[in-house]
Amino acid sequence: MSIVENNIARKIMEVGCRIATWLNPIIPKRENIIVFYESTPDYMNNYELMRYMVREGYDKKHRMYYFPNIKEECHLGEEYKRVVFSNNLVLAFYLFLTSRVVFLDTGNMRMVPSKKQAVLYMDHGLPFKLAGRMVRTFDRTYPKDLIMPVNYFLSSSKAFDAMYCKAYCLDQKQLLRCGRPRTDAFYKKGIYLNTVGIEKEKYKKIIMWMTTYRITNNGRACDTTDRRWSVTNLPILVDMKKIQAINEYLREKDYLLVIKIHASSIFDEKSIQELSNIRLLLDRDIVSKGVQVYDILKDFDALVTDYSSVFFDFLLVDKPMVFITDDFKDFDRLHGFFFKNPLAIMPGPKVNTYQELIEELSMLDQNERNYKSKRQKLRDICHTYQDGEDSQRVLDLLGIEK
């Protein structure tokens, strides 16, 4: 689609949203309808909250709708029979206008909710890299009231409130500080690794690799000046030669590296081969088993990441982290960070080369000890609540009863 066609499509959308915004306050709202909506399914906050509500029996009183449909992708049991799963965007649009409660995770309806509604954006990451209108490439002509048209926005700590307000043009009163439902999974008993085919007992350590995207799969964002920066679209492990080399190292150490591809990242499944000590995970591999990534993340011994906000959540499990920063200056120039010195915030060693990565993986036990105090201090700043009760807090604040 050309730039002109994009602009025309956006203008048509804006007009439609304005009409819907005008109609919304005069349309009656149903108390017993709860809508979960996300434009790109990441199966995190929405999915965890929906599971909690079903488990606690909220679906007996409320009719629950989940968009987009995940029923066909995952093994959900008979207990979810009262939840309606759908990909029908017309139905989603109608329910947004007629329901009192709407939960958003990724994307929104681009229409201003009425005062009769509780439309909550739960977000999918604490703000580390710039977001919303703060992103350097953001279109400044976009209407401010449509950037984040919600009644409420989820926050985990007052330390991030000002960032949210600036990025999404929010008022402080719109922020609900009650944590994030997805992190409730860290506090659940039971190990789900076997569900996705990972046998932890076979290895001395299992390491999760979760890095953010550089180029998105829809082509809307590019945070690298070199589009050919990596055959694998991963930092440092940029080709199969590096993948095979680190696999040999992992085999000698009796470690398993699980590479979780970012849901928004451009990725060719032929670019990475699973080897003896490397396992590749896509969202569909996890969701198809009826779990979300945080169900399994809690049981890994360490996390390798870069500028992904996942490290803020991983603080809750208090395990070592290694940060890949080889393209920091390039990423900062193109995308940017909320913090003046983001490298100083990272509670773990920073690596810029393959050799440095290997060295830090060899010192994970030392990393665990050396950075423990920094992890815990940052955890207490980032998370007001650390009890695994975030889902219930969300429901209580919105006045949703069984």
C-alpha positions as CSV (number, residue, x, y, z in Angstrom):
1,M,0.0,0.0,0.0
2,S,1.4,3.4,-1.0
3,I,1.8,6.4,1.4
4,V,-1.2,8.1,-0.2
5,E,-3.3,5.0,0.2
6,N,-2.2,4.7,3.8
7,N,-3.1,8.3,4.5
8,I,-6.6,7.8,2.9
9,A,-7.2,4.6,4.9
10,R,-6.2,6.4,8.1
11,K,-8.5,9.4,7.4
12,I,-11.4,7.0,6.8
13,M,-10.6,5.2,10.0
14,E,-10.5,8.5,11.9
15,V,-13.8,9.6,10.6
16,G,-15.3,6.2,11.5
17,C,-13.8,6.4,15.0
18,R,-15.2,9.9,15.5
19,I,-18.7,8.8,14.5
20,A,-18.4,5.8,16.9
21,T,-17.1,8.1,19.7
22,W,-20.2,10.4,19.2
23,L,-22.6,7.4,19.3
24,N,-20.9,5.6,22.2
25,P,-22.3,7.7,25.2
26,I,-25.9,7.3,24.1
27,I,-25.7,3.5,23.6
28,P,-26.8,1.5,26.7
29,K,-24.1,-0.7,28.2
30,R,-24.6,-4.3,29.5
31,E,-23.1,-5.1,32.9
32,N,-22.7,-8.8,32.4
33,I,-20.6,-8.6,29.2
34,I,-16.8,-8.7,29.4
35,V,-14.7,-8.3,26.3
36,F,-11.0,-9.3,25.9
37,Y,-9.5,-7.7,22.8
38,E,-6.0,-7.7,21.2
39,S,-5.1,-6.9,17.7
40,T,-2.0,-9.1,17.7
41,P,-2.4,-12.1,20.0
42,D,0.5,-12.3,22.5
43,Y,-1.6,-14.3,25.0
44,M,-0.2,-12.6,28.1
45,N,-2.3,-10.2,30.2
46,N,-5.6,-10.9,28.5
47,Y,-5.0,-14.7,28.5
48,E,-3.9,-14.9,32.1
49,L,-6.8,-12.8,33.3
50,M,-9.3,-14.8,31.3
51,R,-8.0,-18.0,32.7
52,Y,-8.2,-16.6,36.2
53,M,-11.8,-15.5,35.8
54,V,-12.8,-18.9,34.5
55,R,-10.9,-20.7,37.2
56,E,-12.6,-18.6,39.9
57,G,-16.1,-18.9,38.4
58,Y,-16.6,-15.4,37.1
59,D,-17.9,-16.8,33.8
60,K,-21.0,-18.1,35.5
61,K,-22.3,-14.5,36.0
62,H,-20.6,-12.8,33.0
63,R,-20.7,-13.6,29.3
64,M,-17.0,-13.4,28.2
65,Y,-15.8,-12.8,24.7
66,Y,-12.2,-13.2,23.6
67,F,-10.8,-11.6,20.4
68,P,-9.0,-12.7,18.4
69,N,-10.0,-16.3,18.5
70,I,-7.4,-18.6,20.2
71,K,-9.7,-21.6,20.8
72,E,-8.6,-23.3,17.6
73,E,-4.9,-22.8,18.5
74,C,-4.8,-24.1,22.0
75,H,-6.0,-27.1,24.0
76,L,-8.6,-25.3,26.2
77,G,-10.7,-27.7,28.3
78,E,-14.4,-28.0,28.8
79,E,-14.2,-25.4,31.6
80,Y,-13.9,-22.7,28.9
81,K,-17.2,-23.6,27.2
82,R,-18.8,-20.4,28.5
83,V,-16.2,-18.2,26.8
84,V,-16.9,-17.1,23.2
85,F,-13.8,-17.0,21.1
86,S,-14.1,-15.1,17.9
87,N,-12.2,-13.4,15.0
88,N,-15.2,-11.3,13.9
89,L,-14.1,-7.7,14.2
90,V,-17.6,-6.5,13.4
91,L,-18.8,-8.3,16.5
92,A,-15.8,-6.9,18.5
93,F,-16.8,-3.4,17.4
94,Y,-20.4,-3.9,18.4
95,L,-19.5,-5.4,21.8
96,F,-17.1,-2.4,22.5
97,L,-20.1,-0.1,22.0
98,T,-22.5,-2.1,24.1
99,S,-20.3,-3.5,27.0
100,R,-19.4,-1.9,30.2
101,V,-16.0,-3.7,30.6
102,V,-13.4,-4.1,27.9
103,F,-9.8,-5.4,28.5
104,L,-7.2,-4.4,25.9
105,D,-3.7,-5.9,25.6
106,T,-2.2,-5.0,22.2
107,G,-4.0,-2.5,20.0
108,N,-7.3,-0.8,20.7
109,M,-10.5,0.2,18.9
110,R,-9.4,3.8,18.3
111,M,-12.7,5.2,19.7
112,V,-13.1,7.1,22.9
113,P,-15.0,5.1,25.5
114,S,-17.9,6.6,27.3
115,K,-18.0,7.4,31.1
116,K,-20.3,4.4,31.6
117,Q,-17.5,2.0,30.6
118,A,-14.4,0.6,32.1
119,V,-12.0,0.2,29.2
120,L,-8.7,-0.9,30.6
121,Y,-5.4,-1.1,28.6
122,M,-3.2,-3.6,30.3
123,D,-0.1,-3.1,28.2
124,H,2.5,-5.7,27.4
125,G,5.6,-4.3,29.0
126,L,7.0,-1.8,31.4
127,P,8.4,1.2,29.5
128,F,12.1,0.7,28.9
129,K,12.4,1.6,25.3
130,L,10.3,4.5,24.1
131,A,6.6,3.9,23.4
132,G,3.6,5.6,22.0
133,R,4.1,9.2,20.8
134,M,7.6,9.2,22.3
135,V,8.9,6.8,19.6
136,R,11.1,8.8,17.3
137,T,9.3,7.7,14.1
138,F,5.8,8.4,15.6
139,D,3.5,10.4,13.3
140,R,3.0,13.7,15.2
141,T,-0.1,14.6,13.2
142,Y,-2.0,11.6,14.7
143,P,-4.9,12.8,17.0
144,K,-3.8,12.7,20.6
145,D,-7.1,11.5,21.9
146,L,-7.0,8.4,19.6
147,I,-3.4,7.4,20.7
148,M,-4.7,5.6,23.8
149,P,-8.5,6.1,24.0
150,V,-9.2,4.3,27.3
151,N,-10.7,5.0,30.7
152,Y,-7.9,3.3,32.6
153,F,-4.3,2.2,32.0
154,L,-2.5,-0.5,34.0
155,S,0.6,0.5,35.9
156,S,2.9,-1.6,38.1
157,S,4.6,1.2,40.0
158,K,4.4,5.0,40.5
159,A,8.0,5.1,39.1
160,F,6.5,4.6,35.6
161,D,3.4,6.8,35.8
162,A,4.9,9.9,34.3
163,M,6.3,7.9,31.4
164,Y,2.9,6.4,30.6
165,C,1.2,9.8,30.8
166,K,3.8,11.4,28.4
167,A,3.8,8.5,25.9
168,Y,0.1,8.0,25.7
169,C,-1.3,11.4,26.5
170,L,-2.9,10.1,29.7
171,D,-4.1,11.8,32.9
172,Q,-2.6,10.5,36.2
173,K,-6.2,9.7,37.3
174,Q,-6.5,7.1,34.5
175,L,-3.6,4.9,35.9
176,L,-4.6,1.9,37.9
177,R,-1.6,0.7,40.0
178,C,-2.3,-3.0,40.6
179,G,0.4,-5.0,38.7
180,R,0.0,-7.1,35.7
181,P,-2.1,-10.3,35.5
182,R,0.5,-12.1,33.4
183,T,3.0,-12.1,36.2
184,D,0.6,-14.1,38.4
185,A,2.0,-17.1,36.5
186,F,5.3,-16.7,38.4
187,Y,3.6,-17.6,41.6
188,K,1.6,-20.6,40.5
189,K,2.7,-24.0,41.7
190,G,3.6,-26.7,39.2
191,I,6.2,-26.9,36.4
192,Y,4.9,-26.5,32.8
193,L,8.1,-27.1,30.9
194,N,7.2,-30.6,30.1
195,T,4.1,-29.3,28.5
196,V,6.2,-27.7,25.8
197,G,8.6,-30.6,25.5
198,I,11.4,-29.3,27.7
199,E,12.9,-31.8,30.2
200,K,14.7,-29.6,32.7
201,E,16.2,-32.5,34.6
202,K,18.3,-33.5,31.6
203,Y,20.5,-30.4,31.9
204,K,22.6,-28.6,34.5
205,K,21.0,-25.3,33.4
206,I,18.3,-24.1,31.1
207,I,18.5,-20.6,29.7
208,M,15.8,-18.6,28.0
209,W,16.7,-16.2,25.2
210,M,14.1,-13.5,24.6
211,T,15.2,-10.4,22.6
212,T,13.1,-7.7,21.1
213,Y,12.5,-7.2,17.4
214,R,14.7,-5.0,15.1
215,I,12.4,-5.3,12.1
216,T,8.7,-6.1,12.6
217,N,6.9,-8.8,10.6
218,N,4.4,-6.3,9.3
219,G,7.1,-3.9,8.1
220,R,5.8,-1.0,10.2
221,A,9.0,-0.6,12.3
222,C,12.7,-0.9,11.7
223,D,15.1,-0.3,14.6
224,T,18.3,-1.0,12.7
225,T,20.2,0.9,10.0
226,D,21.3,-2.3,8.5
227,R,18.3,-4.4,7.2
228,R,20.7,-7.3,6.6
229,W,22.2,-7.1,10.1
230,S,21.4,-10.7,10.9
231,V,20.4,-13.8,8.9
232,T,18.6,-15.2,11.9
233,N,17.2,-11.8,13.0
234,L,18.8,-12.4,16.4
235,P,21.7,-10.3,17.8
236,I,25.2,-11.9,18.1
237,L,23.9,-15.3,16.9
238,V,23.6,-13.8,13.4
239,D,24.0,-16.9,11.3
240,M,24.1,-20.7,11.5
241,K,27.8,-20.7,12.0
242,K,27.4,-18.9,15.3
243,I,24.4,-21.0,16.2
244,Q,26.4,-24.2,15.7
245,A,29.3,-22.8,17.6
246,I,27.2,-21.9,20.7
247,N,25.5,-25.3,20.5
248,E,28.8,-27.0,20.8
249,Y,29.6,-24.9,23.9
250,L,26.2,-25.6,25.4
251,R,26.7,-29.4,24.8
252,E,30.0,-29.3,26.6
253,K,28.5,-27.4,29.5
254,D,25.3,-29.6,29.5
255,Y,23.2,-26.4,29.1
256,L,20.0,-26.0,27.1
257,L,19.3,-22.7,25.3
258,V,15.7,-22.0,24.4
259,I,15.3,-19.2,21.9
260,K,11.8,-17.6,22.1
261,I,11.2,-15.5,19.0
262,H,9.5,-12.2,19.6
263,A,5.9,-12.3,18.3
264,S,6.4,-9.1,16.3
265,S,9.8,-9.9,14.8
266,I,10.3,-10.7,11.1
267,F,11.5,-14.3,11.1
268,D,12.3,-17.0,8.6
269,E,11.9,-20.4,10.3
270,K,14.5,-21.8,7.9
271,S,17.1,-19.4,9.3
272,I,17.6,-21.3,12.6
273,Q,17.9,-25.1,13.0
274,E,17.2,-26.8,16.3
275,L,20.3,-28.6,17.4
276,S,21.2,-30.9,20.3
277,N,21.2,-28.1,22.9
278,I,19.2,-25.4,21.2
279,R,15.4,-25.3,21.2
280,L,13.4,-22.8,19.2
281,L,10.0,-21.6,20.5
282,L,7.3,-19.6,18.7
283,D,4.2,-18.3,20.3
284,R,2.1,-21.0,18.7
285,D,4.3,-23.7,20.2
286,I,3.4,-22.4,23.7
287,V,-0.2,-21.4,23.2
288,S,-1.1,-24.7,21.5
289,K,-0.4,-26.4,24.8
290,G,-2.8,-24.1,26.7
291,V,-0.1,-22.2,28.5
292,Q,1.5,-18.7,28.2
293,V,5.2,-17.9,28.1
294,Y,5.3,-16.8,31.8
295,D,4.1,-20.2,32.9
296,I,7.4,-21.7,31.7
297,L,9.7,-18.6,32.1
298,K,9.7,-18.8,35.9
299,D,11.4,-22.2,35.8
300,F,14.4,-21.2,33.7
301,D,17.8,-20.7,35.4
302,A,18.7,-17.5,33.6
303,L,17.5,-15.0,31.0
304,V,19.4,-13.6,28.0
305,T,17.8,-10.5,26.6
306,D,18.6,-7.0,25.2
307,Y,16.2,-4.0,25.3
308,S,13.1,-6.1,25.9
309,S,11.0,-5.1,28.9
310,V,10.7,-8.7,29.8
311,F,13.6,-8.2,32.2
312,F,11.5,-6.0,34.4
313,D,9.1,-8.8,34.9
314,F,11.8,-11.4,35.3
315,L,13.0,-9.5,38.3
316,L,10.1,-11.1,40.2
317,V,11.8,-14.5,40.0
318,D,15.2,-13.1,41.1
319,K,17.4,-15.0,38.7
320,P,20.5,-14.0,36.7
321,M,20.2,-12.1,33.4
322,V,22.7,-11.3,30.6
323,F,22.1,-8.3,28.4
324,I,23.1,-8.1,24.7
325,T,24.0,-4.5,23.8
326,D,26.0,-4.8,20.7
327,D,23.9,-2.4,18.7
328,F,22.9,-0.1,21.6
329,K,23.9,3.2,19.9
330,D,22.1,2.3,16.7
331,F,19.0,1.2,18.5
332,D,19.0,4.3,20.8
333,R,19.3,6.6,17.8
334,L,16.4,5.0,15.9
335,H,14.0,4.0,18.6
336,G,15.3,5.5,21.9
337,F,14.8,4.8,25.6
338,F,12.9,6.4,28.4
339,F,15.9,6.6,30.6
340,K,19.0,8.9,30.3
341,N,21.4,6.0,31.0
342,P,19.5,2.7,30.2
343,L,22.7,0.6,30.4
344,A,23.1,1.5,34.1
345,I,19.6,0.2,34.8
346,M,20.2,-3.3,33.5
347,P,20.9,-5.6,36.5
348,G,23.4,-7.9,34.8
349,P,26.5,-8.0,32.6
350,K,26.4,-6.4,29.2
351,V,27.9,-8.3,26.2
352,N,28.8,-7.0,22.8
353,T,30.5,-10.0,21.2
354,Y,30.0,-13.7,20.8
355,Q,33.1,-14.4,23.1
356,E,31.7,-12.1,25.8
357,L,28.4,-13.9,25.7
358,I,30.1,-17.3,26.1
359,E,32.2,-15.9,29.1
360,E,29.1,-14.6,30.8
361,L,27.1,-17.9,30.3
362,S,30.1,-19.6,32.0
363,M,29.7,-17.3,35.1
364,L,25.9,-17.5,35.7
365,D,26.4,-18.6,39.3
366,Q,28.7,-15.6,40.0
367,N,26.2,-13.3,38.1
368,E,23.4,-14.6,40.4
369,R,25.4,-13.5,43.5
370,N,27.0,-10.3,42.2
371,Y,23.8,-8.7,40.8
372,K,21.4,-9.9,43.4
373,S,21.2,-6.7,45.4
374,K,20.7,-4.6,42.2
375,R,18.0,-7.0,41.0
376,Q,16.1,-6.7,44.2
377,K,16.4,-3.0,44.5
378,L,15.1,-2.5,40.9
379,R,12.4,-5.1,41.6
380,D,11.0,-3.1,44.5
381,I,11.0,0.1,42.4
382,C,9.2,-1.6,39.4
383,H,6.7,-3.7,41.2
384,T,4.5,-2.3,44.0
385,Y,2.9,-5.7,44.4
386,Q,4.8,-9.0,44.5
387,D,2.2,-11.5,45.6
388,G,0.7,-13.1,42.5
389,E,-2.7,-11.5,43.1
390,D,-2.7,-8.9,40.2
391,S,-5.6,-10.5,38.4
392,Q,-7.9,-10.2,41.5
393,R,-6.7,-6.6,42.1
394,V,-7.7,-5.6,38.5
395,L,-11.2,-7.1,39.0
396,D,-11.6,-5.5,42.4
397,L,-10.7,-2.0,41.2
398,L,-13.2,-2.3,38.3
399,G,-15.9,-3.6,40.6
400,I,-16.3,-6.9,38.8
401,E,-18.0,-9.5,41.1
402,K,-18.8,-13.2,40.7
